[in-house]
Amino acid sequence: MSIRELPPADTQLAYEPMLELRPNIGTESEFVARVNDVQRPAGYRLLASFDDHDTAAAAAGFHIRDMLAWGHYLYVEDLVTRESARRAGHATRLLDWLRIEADRNGCDSFQLDSSVHRHEAHRLYLCWGLAITGHHFGRAWGNAAGR
């Protein structure tokens, strides 16, 4: 198992796991364009865990920012392990890498949101030391409301 941050030229390697988490991301080329042209310029970074295959077994998208509520923080936007690779330690290894990156960047906190139905993920996050600290509310707007 190896963990590495993906540069823009390797974004496509995270497509398969991300598609399992976010089925509305479109085609691989649409995913790559969205990540590289929109999200990366806004600070999004992409991390992946690999077995002996070229396709990522797991992936995490994150950014480091500042806000009044959390101070200087690392936020995990996306964290997923492909169904076929679950229970092999990929998510824990990604979280460990992200914790080191948060420390390296002097972050005050580590944050992520998780959909309410992802009970296995919640168990992992709680065992890893994260706490349920609130409720997230949202509403789709405009074109996103029809997805």
Buried (B, 14 or more C-beta within 10 A) or exposed (E): EEBBEBEEEBBBBBBBBBBEBBEEBBEBEEBBEBBBEEBBEEEBBBBBBBBEEEBBBBBBBBBBEEEEEBEBBBBBBBBBBBEEBBEBBBBBBBBEBBBEBBEEEEBEBBBBEBEEEBEEBBEBBEEEEBEEEEEEEEEEEEEEEEE
